[in-house]
Amino acid sequence: MKISVFGLGYVGAVSAACLARDGHQVIGVDPSETKVHLINTGRSPIVEQGLEDLIAAAVAAGRLRAVTGPTPAIADSDLTFVCVGTPSESNGSLDLRFVRSVCEEIGACLRAKGRYHVVVIRSTILPGTMRSVVIPAIEAASGLVAGRDFGVCNNPEFLREGTAIHDYDHPPKTVIGMVDERAGADLRGLYEKLTAPMICTAIETAEMVKYVDNVWHALKVGFANEIGSICKCLDIDSHDVMDIFCQDRKLNISPYYLKPGFAFGGSCLPKDVSALSYEANRLDLQLPILGSIMDSNRLHIERALQLIMRNGRRRIGILGLSFKAGTDDLRHSPMVDVTERLLGKGFEIRIYDRNVSMSRLIGANREYILQHVPHIAGLLVDSLDEVAAFAEVVLVGNASDEFSPLLSRLKPDQRVIDLVRVRNHPSGGNYEGIAW
């Protein structure tokens, strides 16, 4: 393909060199005459292992050149990557002036070009930027319509400094957010030889993915360092601890616990998070990540309560009281907290949970529920149909398989608030999820 790459910084230079290496005709665009000169003389504008050799080979083969202006690049290419910077403002917001400026330049060139062209945003931008900034800027400057006269995609990069060429060739995934199928097909063709999963999705989802990745990486670094701080104070080898931690691929390094849903509960997680936080305080350690976990969990319960109470309906049917389907453990179940709070606000409640029966609850489990909801026996019902007949709002509290069929039998005026996503579709109509 004939490709132009706007922005010859880290992402742009690596992308341009790898595309040219793979046989494409590539034109780099950057207002910096220094960067353009370096590329055109076969040198790299950045320090990255192996990059200068790639650039030198591509320039010598006539597959890579650079210019300072957009006109020849758009005229001589069919697909454009936008790789310009999105630096932070002093308040933490993104500075989008380079993205907006380049999109306006590309749009002006497309007005004169007169044929279909694909614009791919590879710069890191917040969700909504494609529709609020990128597409309007190109359409206004070109007089054309996205998805009809030109294609637009979002294609986040997952390159690490120092291993960028290897990461380009071996990405964990290839994500393409697209406005139209034609543009997506053109972009997919560039990556067809890669073995990574190819994921085509909505442009807002593609925009968000890069942020989730980077914030997760930052959280992992901070978490490991806080664990290391505790270990050092206790004279424990933190690397031994984390090496063992990382060997658990079933729960620790896995998709488990990483789907948005309701707050955590049960007899283990709240107790152990609180105990380790207490130990950190005893050691005079300030560990804000560890210390904020319980606060974050409490705030998620507050969001659920606000979601329920803003409906203005007073009869609530709860499906699932235990913290996890298939268990009767009520200790620190967030649904017990929700039930207690709603009763205090004067809501009428009926609860169905096939695993929870006052005649079978014993020990600490029984003591816990009676302490928080003393009249629990009068709220429990024996069937889903009793909940359906009573409730104005049906609240799904755990992921038992028997709940989903009931939701399809409810009347149109009965509202469903799903805290665990037993139905795999977004909110709409009389159905609403807590985090989707």
Secondary structure, DSSP 8 states (H G I E B T S, - for coil): -EEEEE--SHHHHHHHHHHHHTT-EEEEE-S-HHHHHHHHTT--SS--TTHHHHHHHHHHTTSEEEESSHHHHHHT-SEEEE-----B-TTS-B--HHHHHHHHHHHHHHHHH-S--EEEE-S---TTHIIIIIHHHHHHHH---BTTTBEEEE------TTSHHHHHHS-S-EEEEESSHHHHHHHHHHTTT--S-EEEE-HHHHHHHHHHHHHHHHHHHHHHHHHHHHHHHTT--HHHHHHHHHT-TTTTSSSTT-S--S---TTTHHHHHHHHHHHHHHTT---HHHHHHHHHHHHHHHHHHHHHHTT---EEEEE--SSSTT----TT-HHHHHHHHHHHTT-EEEEE-TT--TTT--HHHHHHHHHH-TTGGGTB-S-HHHHHHH-SEEEE-S--TTHHHHHTTS-TTSEEEESS-SS-S--BTTEEES--
